[in-house]
Amino acid sequence: MTSEQTPATEEKAGPRPRRLTYAAALAALEGFALAVGGVWMLVEGLTGAPDDRRSAVTGGITLVVLALLPLLAARGLLKQKSWSRGPAVITQIMALPVAYNLLQADSVAIPAGIVLAVVAVAALVLLVNPATTQALGIKGPGRAQDGKR
């Protein structure tokens, strides 16, 4: 088999930067929190006395399924897969309105809103960092053909 027949593999830009590891950890933390919240809602819906059992079960299942997005993104970030940054960024963007709504509450949800907002903003900063982008092999706009010149 010649080198021309060997399938191309992704080239890594080097060792994984700590920023990328931290972004993956934050995404995994959010995914874990969603999964725990979903399981809790599901258990409460099935064993407790919720106002609307169907809504509680549906909400729990929805949260567990939504937890897959940041968990898969975190795994991809740790493996330096370029596709993983998109789902990770989307997760953070979706977390910001949730944090805002938690901050508007007159309850113990306010500290949760503060924590969620800090985690989402920190993860976004880490994900758009040039070192992260380079480690994932993502080229910026207009740079897709730089290697061919």
C-alpha positions, 0 to 999 in steps of 0.5 A: 500500500503506497502513501497515496492510498493511506487515508488521511488522518487528523493532525493534532496541533500538539499536546492538549492545552489546559484551556481545552481541558478546563473547557471540557471539564466545565461542559462535563460539569454542566452535562452531569448537572443536567443528568442529575436534575433529570434523574431527580425529576424523573424519580420525583415524577414516578414516586412522588406526588407532583402536580402533573406526573406526565410533565414531571416525567417528560421534563426528567427525560428531556433533561437526561437527553439534553445532558448528552449534548455537553457530555459528548462535547466534553468527550470530543474536546478531551480527544481534540475533535474539531466537531466538539466545539460547536456543541460546547458553544451551543450549550453555553449559549443555551445556558445564559438565558437559563442563568438569567431566568434563575437570577430573576427569581426571588428564591434560592435559585439566585445563587444557582443562576450566578454559578451557571452564568459564571460557568457559561461565560468562563466556558465560552471564553475558553472555547473561543480562545485561539489556543483552543481553536488551534488545538482543535484544528479549526481554521478561521474565516478565509483561512481554509485554503491557507495550506494550499497556497 
